[in-house]
Amino acid sequence: AHFLPIRKNYSISKLAENFRQEIVRLHGTSTSIVSDRDPRKCRVPICWNEVGECLIEGQEFIENTNEKVAVAKEKLKKARSRQKSYADKHRRDLEFQVGDRV
């Protein structure tokens, strides 16, 4: 943890600058920057034109997305149905009386 002596009326920008100066004073500055990002090219639709693949735009993109959403909804519906039938098999009818502790 790093603690800095500051005044209550310091602005956020003044506080940030003091904090940056203190960190540089304690740890120095980087001599090289090492990226933790994947070095491969971006594979999202926005970047496809950079790697030579066709760019999906407009209506085609929307239709493609809607198809995927429909498939996901159908799979969720089937899963919910399986879970309900399993729960119904193991369900017991219980009756409670006034004063029962449940």
Backbone torsions as a table, in degrees:
resi	resn	phi	psi	omega
1	ALA	NA	146.0	178.3
2	HIS	-120.6	128.4	178.9
3	PHE	-117.0	135.7	-179.0
4	LEU	-119.9	137.6	173.9
5	PRO	-77.1	115.5	-179.8
6	ILE	-135.6	166.5	176.2
7	ARG	-93.3	158.1	179.9
8	LYS	-65.0	-29.6	-174.4
9	ASN	-93.2	15.0	176.2
10	TYR	-66.0	140.5	174.4
11	SER	-78.1	164.2	179.6
12	ILE	-62.2	-40.3	-179.1
13	SER	-65.2	-38.7	178.0
14	LYS	-66.2	-41.8	178.4
15	LEU	-63.1	-44.1	179.7
16	ALA	-62.5	-42.8	179.7
17	GLU	-64.1	-43.8	178.1
18	ASN	-62.9	-41.5	179.1
19	PHE	-63.0	-45.4	178.9
20	ARG	-60.2	-45.4	179.7
21	GLN	-61.0	-40.7	-178.9
22	GLU	-67.2	-42.1	178.6
23	ILE	-63.6	-43.5	178.2
24	VAL	-63.7	-40.0	179.5
25	ARG	-62.9	-42.2	-177.2
26	LEU	-77.5	-39.8	-171.1
27	HIS	-113.5	-9.5	-177.4
28	GLY	78.1	-177.7	178.7
29	THR	-105.2	157.4	179.5
30	SER	-70.7	137.9	174.5
31	THR	-92.6	-19.9	175.3
32	SER	-145.9	151.2	179.8
33	ILE	-107.5	123.7	178.8
34	VAL	-108.8	120.9	-178.3
35	SER	-83.8	138.3	174.8
36	ASP	-95.6	7.9	179.6
37	ARG	-85.5	156.9	177.6
38	ASP	-67.5	126.9	-176.6
39	PRO	-72.6	-11.9	-179.7
40	ARG	-71.7	161.7	179.7
41	LYS	-66.1	154.6	177.8
42	CYS	-66.5	136.4	-177.7
43	ARG	-113.0	14.0	177.0
44	VAL	-80.9	157.6	-175.4
45	PRO	-53.3	-30.8	-178.3
46	ILE	-64.6	-31.9	-175.6
47	CYS	-98.8	0.3	-174.8
48	TRP	-60.9	-31.9	-179.1
49	ASN	-66.7	-21.4	179.6
50	GLU	-76.1	-24.9	-178.0
51	VAL	-107.2	12.0	173.5
52	GLY	90.1	0.6	177.3
53	GLU	-89.2	159.8	-178.1
54	CYS	-71.9	148.1	-179.4
55	LEU	-93.7	123.9	177.8
56	ILE	-83.2	126.3	-177.6
57	GLU	-128.0	157.3	168.2
58	GLY	49.0	-124.2	-171.9
59	GLN	-59.6	-41.8	-179.7
60	GLU	-61.8	-41.8	179.2
61	PHE	-63.5	-43.5	-179.4
62	ILE	-64.9	-44.0	179.2
63	GLU	-63.0	-41.7	178.5
64	ASN	-60.9	-45.2	179.7
65	THR	-64.8	-43.1	179.5
66	ASN	-62.2	-38.2	177.2
67	GLU	-62.8	-43.5	179.7
68	LYS	-64.9	-39.1	178.3
69	VAL	-64.6	-41.5	179.1
70	ALA	-62.6	-42.3	178.2
71	VAL	-63.1	-43.5	179.9
72	ALA	-62.9	-42.3	179.1
73	LYS	-62.8	-41.5	179.7
74	GLU	-63.1	-42.3	178.9
75	LYS	-65.2	-39.6	177.3
76	LEU	-64.7	-39.0	178.8
77	LYS	-62.4	-44.4	178.5
78	LYS	-63.9	-42.7	-179.9
79	ALA	-64.2	-42.7	179.2
80	ARG	-62.8	-39.6	178.7
81	SER	-63.7	-44.2	178.1
82	ARG	-61.7	-44.0	-178.9
83	GLN	-65.0	-39.5	179.9
84	LYS	-66.1	-44.1	-179.3
85	SER	-64.7	-37.4	177.3
86	TYR	-64.5	-45.2	-179.3
87	ALA	-65.5	-38.5	-179.4
88	ASP	-65.2	-34.6	178.9
89	LYS	-62.6	-35.7	-173.7
90	HIS	-98.5	4.1	-177.6
91	ARG	-81.9	140.6	176.9
92	ARG	-116.6	144.7	174.6
93	ASP	-81.4	121.4	179.8
94	LEU	-118.1	141.7	175.2
95	GLU	-120.7	138.1	-178.5
96	PHE	-118.5	149.5	176.9
97	GLN	-107.5	158.5	177.0
98	VAL	-60.7	130.9	-179.9
99	GLY	97.9	-12.0	176.7
100	ASP	-65.7	141.2	175.8
101	ARG	-97.6	121.9	-179.3
102	VAL	-121.6	NA	NA
